[in-house]
Amino acid sequence: MPVKPVWAWLRQWWLYAGAGAIGLFILGANVYFGLTAGDGLIMANKRLIAGDFMAFWSAGRMTLEGALDQVHAARPIYEEQLRHAPGLDVVYLWHHPPTFLLVATSLAFLPYLAAAGLFFFLTAGIYALATRTITTTPAALFFAAMAPASAMHFGNVQTGLLTAALAGFALVMIDRRPIVAGALVGLFAIKPHLAVLYPLAFAAGGRWRAFAAAAVVTLGFVGVSFWAFGWGAWEAFFANMAHAQSMVTEQKIAPGTYATVFANLRGLGAPVWAAGLAHAASAVLAAGAVVLVWRRGGGLYAGAVLAAASTLMSPYLFFYDLTLFLVAGGLIVRQAGSWSALQRWEQTVVAYSWIAPGLLFSVGHVAPLPFAALAAWALIVVAARRALTPAETAPADQAPAPPPSTAPQTPPPYPH
């Protein structure tokens, strides 16, 4: 067995140390601000503990209190939030479908901090299990937890860990347990804009059992929301979609949180029509890549293309949704067999996709460049190139057959 050179070990530990430093800095900053909070739920930096989770919880509380018809209205939901976080100077709006309102209402039975803690630890646990399912490399869980897209959930409790886990489980299980995989995709009914490519991929790849399972679960989820909230909740959701999109179109939220071609171009001053055209072109090309790769098979590389391309569809996407990059990168490494099996430029792409959400959240506030879209397309190129190369799509755990021996064979004895 060849001995690994010292410089290779040093490079590996520098990667570990760098990832740990970034993650611990983010975690430490959140703990510091939380411990030095001076006024109830408001932290010392004037932000709310658990951040975006307030939108989920307050919408659920309003539903329990009989104000379902007002959950999308800014003034009523802000007044509800002020009741529990006096001094709050920002409103956390509710833009999600009634399917997600089922989850939010269930959490709203608990006090705010208890509900936020429960949601975070449950989704983080599921995310950890999905990571271990994608790859058994000991360092994988460390890198998955310390990645900027996931570490940010420590202070801003959002859905990124859950959606990454659903995608990870589904794409690893699609061939072995297609019905389970499809059912997991059906749970994307809580964030439907992240799942628009899955039916296309399943149809292109002939995964009809997964397609059917996803359809049944989605329709069941929607049906339960109709039963619980009525058509009025869906009508209000669709009416609110234009307002939700205006948050991006009119740049009403900090530019460092946006993660789409459309939003980044708007942040750079592009007119709406130009930004929309560029975003649509990127989305159509990404959808085409998904169809092409899934029609050819592609193994886990096809799943990586789907995970990355899913971030390019909706113009309404934020940094916490970019945990899907971790799924794509993990699937690439698993199918390749190991990190060292990737070429140097491919390693650079996967590493860049790991750090891209951090660049978006930091540099993006000053220069809203398309860090996320570049990462998504780079991952698509790596995974699609490997998927369309026949020798690359063999399962990583299936060793190639040994070459035939060239040693001279002893002739059989002459029959007497």
Buried (B, 14 or more C-beta within 10 A) or exposed (E): EEEEEEEEEEEBEEBEEEBBEBBEEBBEEBEEBBEEBEEEBBBEEEBBBBBBBBBBBBBBBBBBEEBBBBBBBEEBBBBBBBEBBEEBEEBBBBBBBBBBBBBBBEBBEBEBEEBBBEBBEEBBEBBBBBBBBBBEBEEBBBBBBBBBBBBBBBBBBBBBBBBBBBBBBBBBBBBEBBBBBBBBBBBBBBBBBBBBBBBBBBBBBEBEBBBBBBBBBBEEBBEBBBEBBEEEBBEBBEEBEEBBBEBBBEBEBEBBBBBBBBBBBBBEEBEEEEBBBBBEEBBEBBBEBBBBBBBBBBBBBBBBBBBBBBBBBBBBBBBBBBBBBBBBBBBBBBBBBEBEBBEEEBBEBBBBBBBBBBBBBEEBEEEBBBBBBBBBBBBBBBBBEBBBEEEBBEEBEEEEEEEEEEEEEEEEEEEE
